């Protein structure tokens, strides 16, 4: 079952983030910038409604 606690998974560079922190930092920066761009274009009320729905769903388990 999916609990929807994670928005996105950012892949690590080969060997893990600790082996190439600069590449990992660039990947993280890119992912955050994309997400921020989407959120900045969203009306505040829509953002708040989505946030409330998401938080209210934490801990709810649906099978199937």
C-alpha positions as CSV (number, residue, x, y, z in Angstrom):
1,X,0.0,0.0,0.0
2,X,1.2,3.5,-0.7
3,X,1.1,5.9,2.2
4,X,1.9,8.9,0.1
5,X,4.4,10.3,2.6
6,X,7.1,10.9,0.0
7,X,6.6,13.3,-2.9
8,X,9.6,12.3,-4.9
9,X,12.8,10.2,-4.7
10,X,16.0,11.9,-6.0
11,X,18.4,9.3,-7.4
12,X,21.8,9.2,-5.9
13,X,24.9,9.2,-8.1
14,X,26.7,5.9,-8.6
15,X,28.2,4.7,-5.4
16,X,26.0,6.9,-3.2
17,X,25.7,10.6,-2.4
18,X,28.7,10.5,-0.1
19,X,30.9,9.6,-3.0
20,X,29.9,12.6,-5.2
21,X,28.3,15.2,-3.0
22,X,28.5,17.9,-5.7
23,X,26.5,15.8,-8.1
24,X,24.0,15.0,-5.4
25,X,23.8,18.7,-4.4
26,X,23.1,19.6,-8.1
27,X,20.4,17.0,-8.3
28,X,18.8,18.2,-5.1
29,X,19.0,21.8,-6.3
30,X,17.3,21.0,-9.6
31,X,14.5,19.0,-7.9
32,X,13.8,21.7,-5.4
33,X,13.8,24.4,-8.0
34,X,11.3,22.5,-10.1
35,X,9.0,21.9,-7.2
36,X,9.3,25.5,-6.0
37,X,8.4,26.7,-9.5
38,X,5.2,24.6,-9.5
39,X,4.3,25.8,-6.0
40,X,4.9,29.4,-6.8
41,X,2.4,29.3,-9.7
42,X,-0.3,27.7,-7.5
43,X,-2.9,30.0,-5.8
44,X,-2.3,30.1,-2.0
45,X,-5.8,28.8,-1.3
46,X,-5.3,25.7,-3.5
47,X,-1.9,25.1,-1.9
48,X,-3.5,25.2,1.6
49,X,-6.3,22.9,0.6
50,X,-3.9,20.4,-0.8
51,X,-1.7,20.6,2.2
52,X,-4.7,20.1,4.6
53,X,-5.8,17.1,2.6
54,X,-2.4,15.6,2.6
55,X,-1.8,16.0,6.3
56,X,-5.3,14.7,7.1
57,X,-4.4,11.5,5.1
58,X,-1.3,10.7,7.1
59,X,-1.7,7.5,9.1
60,X,-4.7,6.4,6.9
61,X,-4.0,3.0,5.5
62,X,-5.9,1.7,2.4
63,X,-5.2,-1.7,1.1
64,X,-5.5,-2.5,-2.6
